Amino acid sequence: MFLSVFDVFKIGIGPSSSHTMGPMTAANRFLDDLLLTGAAGKARRLSVSLHGSLAYTGIGHGTGRAVILGLTGERAETVDPDTMDPKLAEVAGTGQVHPPRHGAYAFDPAIDLVFDRAVALPGHANGMIFRAHDATGELVLRRVYYSIGGGFVLTEDELETWRIAGGKAAVADVPYPFANAREMLAMAAASGQSIAAMKRANEECRMEPAVLDARLDAIWAAMAGCIDRGLRQGGIMPGGLKVRRRARDMLERLETEWRNNRPNPLLANDWLSVYAMAVNEENAAGGRVVTAPTNGAAGVIPATLRFFLRFNAEAGCPEVRDFLLTAAAIGGIIKHNASISGAEVGCQGEVGSAAAMAAAGLAAVLGGTPAQVENAAEIALEHHLGMTCDPVGGLVQVPCIERNAMGAVKAVTAASLALKGDGSHFVPLDACIETMRQTGLDMSERYKETSTGGLAVNVVEC
């Protein structure tokens, strides 16, 4: 099995990898399909319907905005957040989209973008139907896409192929094709290589070492930039809940304590929390973020890595790269054998997976053996099992922002516990991942990113 580090970590925009980045990518793919099939020459009007979780929480997650921007040709990895509102206003005012390499298509968001809560598509909780019509209204192209988490998008046929394969990635022609943690540890023991070194060897089958390092550095630069911007911003986040940004004020208090050498027994937790919350406040505001492995969990890994760098002055690019490679190896195993989608398995698949990845990365750069790294990931994931995804108002704000802070704290705790042992432990990571998958199957749909249960209901009622 091979899932690239750049499949796990994608630069994009908030607030959601599955509900924002995925739908934008689906719109891009539909535009490409119009050209590939020749339907672009006949099409005069486009329409889109959103189903399942996308219909229930899509407004709060910016799904409609993402679809519109995608149909104008904008892409999640390159769109400028500062230009999005003017583009959306132009489409609303003209009732048209003008994607590059295409003619103009009629598209009135008030009519042609439907949040269909009545019909759930059979393939996945995050389903979308894109349609193109000719001048008489006849259908000239119809495509169904599913946003399966982490920014990944599959067509109906691709999803069926994936399911026939048991939801597993194909066996890859790489030196270390581990599909689970047991295989990963066996390959590490046989080769004498670290998890990061094995992951690097796999990646270098597809790109030059210098290119790999440059792309890893770009991922960390985007993560660090998100932290820094989040620490500079104040005010109220969009969406109507009137949740105030807190990271900047928290930072000011922490820096005052730091300068005055004030004792603070909660210092580690405070730094982790302020970094994680800075990222997820940016994400909630629709800023530039990196899926890690999703947007809703985007703060855990950057917070843990920034915390490590702050208190390890000798660390630099090599440690950052090893952290990301190790984290991606764990994230790939989780996605391959369970899910990272809140709409499929709840927040255990998002923040839980992120905490496992962060714990593994931290244990690795602190000198942990592969067995200790695997133990760290298991501890972190185990203590997120059963966590629901119940965003209030369909917004990635409450409880999502604080949940990332807690995930980072758990990640560091898990790494510390694992490094105090010899790597042997009672519950294997593979068993924990399978437990998460089964728990997700048993979990009520009300608690899987539909905002129809949990805090999403009770906070409003109170």
ABEGO torsion letter per residue (X at the ends): XBBBAAAABBBBBOABAAAAAAAAAAAAAAAAAAAAAGAAAABABBBBBBBEAAAAAAAAAGAAAAAAAAAAGBBAAABBAAAAAAAAAAAAAAGBBBBBGBBBBBBBAAAABBBBAABBBAABABBBBBBBBBAAGBBABBBBBBBAEGGBBBBAAAAAAAAAAGGBBBBBBBABBBABAAAAAAAAAAAGBBAAAAAAAAAAAABBAAAAAAAAAAAAAAAAAAAAAAAABBEBBBGGAGBBBAAAAAAAAAAAAAAAGBBBAAAAAAAAAAAAAAAAAAAAAGBBBBBOABAAAAAAAAAAAAAAAAABAABBAAAAAAAAAAAAAAAAAAAAABBABAAAAEAAABAAAAAAAAAAAAAAAAGBBAAAAAAAAAAAAAAABGBBBBBBGGBBAOAAAAAAAAAAAAAAAAAAAAAABAGBBABBAAAAAAAAAAAAAABBAAABGAGABEAAAAAAAX
